[in-house]
Amino acid sequence: MSAHIQDPSPRQPGTATGFDSKELRRALGDFVTGVTVITTVDAEGRFHGLTANSFSSVSLDPPLVLWSQAIGAPSHGVFCGVERFAINILAEDQIELSNRFASSGRDKFAGLDIDVGVDGVPLLRGCRAWLECTVSSRLPGGDHTIHVGEVRTIRRATRKPLVFGGGQYLVADPHDLGSPPPGIGTSAQAQLHAVRLGTRAMARLSKEHDETMTLAVWGNHGPTVVAWEASGSPVSAQLPLGLVLSVTTSATGRALAAHLPDAATARFVAAELALADERSGVPADLNSPATQEAWQRELADVRRHGLARRTPGAFHGEQLIVNALSAPVLDAHGQAVLAITAVGDASRFDVGLHTPFAQALAATARDISRRLGHVAAPEEATHTHTHAAAVPSH
Ligand SMILES: Cc1cc2nc3c(=O)[nH]c(=O)nc-3n(C[C@H](O)[C@H](O)[C@H](O)COP(=O)(O)O)c2cc1C
């Protein structure tokens, strides 16, 4: 803590420093915290409370915590006169409560459902956790008073905590680079995790290469768009979610089908090939493989390159002619959980498999697959090595 830091030139309050208070606030805001409301009851039985993110742990044995309070805060006198307080650790849906307890001059408890702790201290409902404390000591801390409390009672709930940093409220999510959530082996969770990783990777690729990109999963009706990231000049003003794509003619459909069991894809493929046949014996879409054999060759190509493409074809419901390039993301069992696809105006978007963009797309999908527990087969690993330079840094 600051008491241990040797300051070579102790300063009096208000003397010049190399930074101004705004800069200090901004730097302190770089340290992300949870949000608490500290509550107490005074000798007359009146409830008091204020929002504080200065809460911190101090010691496990004895169990000590601290928070600091601005000397100028209207409730400073009250908190310096009580023997107990409670730390209400706010949950992520309690922003309104945080704002309410951060504003002076109103009855902060009006209309609130509260519980009363063992010593009569009010406890706010719906929090992530509650610590009831007796005051252990108070220390001067510049323009703040540091209240140190000994924890007497602990209550916890399973809600997610509210987070504060950089002057705004945040939500707490596991880090992409951390371990996958427990139970990732179950496919629904693996898919949700993949979508989360894919969304961020897609946003980064789209920004770096200025391409319109989309994420798709294999839904009940086949390849289904679940997210878009528009480029500076998107292919269309309409980028519809829930759009179901062709399995055989879209790059996305091919990327997914190449790594899904035949049992999942066969009826879609059969229907699309039959439809192409019906229309005068030539595929209705020039991208369409004419036969099962041609289709199997397409899939083998996708598996070999880690990329699928569609050469010029109409964009969903529009006259616009687009190209697309798609990379499958595989789970621990080697099955496609996601496809990351770039879509561009055919007059400009190159769907070559060896362009820097194509390599970055394939490398990104491989990287996410690896994080989902997919172990690349030797030939894929060689491919990875060849294009190692294209793996984006995180
Ligand atoms: C996220 C957040 C964190 C805050 N942390 C503190 C804090 O640690 N200490 C403090 O004195 N005020 C803090 N405040 C400001 C007080 O909540 C605010 O000044 C409040 O009005 C004080 O209550 P009072 O007016 O009843 O004294 C914080 C405000 C917000 C929004």
The ligand as a MOL file (V3000), in Angstrom:
LIG
                    3D

  0  0  0     0  0            999 V3000
M  V30 BEGIN CTAB
M  V30 COUNTS 31 33 0 0 0
M  V30 BEGIN ATOM
M  V30 1 C -18.6840 3.9740 -9.2220 0
M  V30 2 C -18.5520 4.9970 -8.1050 0
M  V30 3 C -17.6110 4.7920 -7.1300 0
M  V30 4 C -17.4680 5.7060 -6.0770 0
M  V30 5 N -16.5410 5.4620 -5.1050 0
M  V30 6 C -16.4090 6.3110 -4.0680 0
M  V30 7 C -15.5030 6.0260 -3.0040 0
M  V30 8 O -14.8040 5.0110 -3.0210 0
M  V30 9 N -15.4180 6.8970 -1.9830 0
M  V30 10 C -16.2010 8.0290 -1.9220 0
M  V30 11 O -16.0710 8.7780 -0.9810 0
M  V30 12 N -17.0840 8.3180 -2.9200 0
M  V30 13 C -17.2190 7.4670 -3.9660 0
M  V30 14 N -18.1380 7.7230 -4.9550 0
M  V30 15 C -18.9470 8.9360 -4.8820 0
M  V30 16 C -20.0370 8.8190 -3.8220 0
M  V30 17 O -20.8570 7.7050 -4.0400 0
M  V30 18 C -20.9150 10.0730 -3.8390 0
M  V30 19 O -20.1240 11.2010 -3.5910 0
M  V30 20 C -22.0550 10.0260 -2.8460 0
M  V30 21 O -22.9110 11.0790 -3.1260 0
M  V30 22 C -21.6230 10.1670 -1.4380 0
M  V30 23 O -22.7680 9.9560 -0.6290 0
M  V30 24 P -23.3270 11.1360 0.3210 0
M  V30 25 O -23.6190 12.2910 -0.5710 0
M  V30 26 O -24.5470 10.5570 0.9660 0
M  V30 27 O -22.2230 11.4190 1.2910 0
M  V30 28 C -18.3030 6.8440 -6.0220 0
M  V30 29 C -19.2470 7.0300 -7.0100 0
M  V30 30 C -19.3840 6.1080 -8.0350 0
M  V30 31 C -20.4380 6.3180 -9.1040 0
M  V30 END ATOM
M  V30 BEGIN BOND
M  V30 1 1 1 2
M  V30 2 1 2 3
M  V30 3 2 2 30
M  V30 4 2 3 4
M  V30 5 1 4 5
M  V30 6 1 4 28
M  V30 7 2 5 6
M  V30 8 1 6 7
M  V30 9 1 6 13
M  V30 10 2 7 8
M  V30 11 1 7 9
M  V30 12 1 9 10
M  V30 13 2 10 11
M  V30 14 1 10 12
M  V30 15 2 12 13
M  V30 16 1 13 14
M  V30 17 1 14 15
M  V30 18 1 14 28
M  V30 19 1 15 16
M  V30 20 1 16 17
M  V30 21 1 16 18
M  V30 22 1 18 19
M  V30 23 1 18 20
M  V30 24 1 20 21
M  V30 25 1 20 22
M  V30 26 1 22 23
M  V30 27 1 23 24
M  V30 28 2 24 25
M  V30 29 1 24 26
M  V30 30 1 24 27
M  V30 31 2 28 29
M  V30 32 1 29 30
M  V30 33 1 30 31
M  V30 END BOND
M  V30 END CTAB
M  END
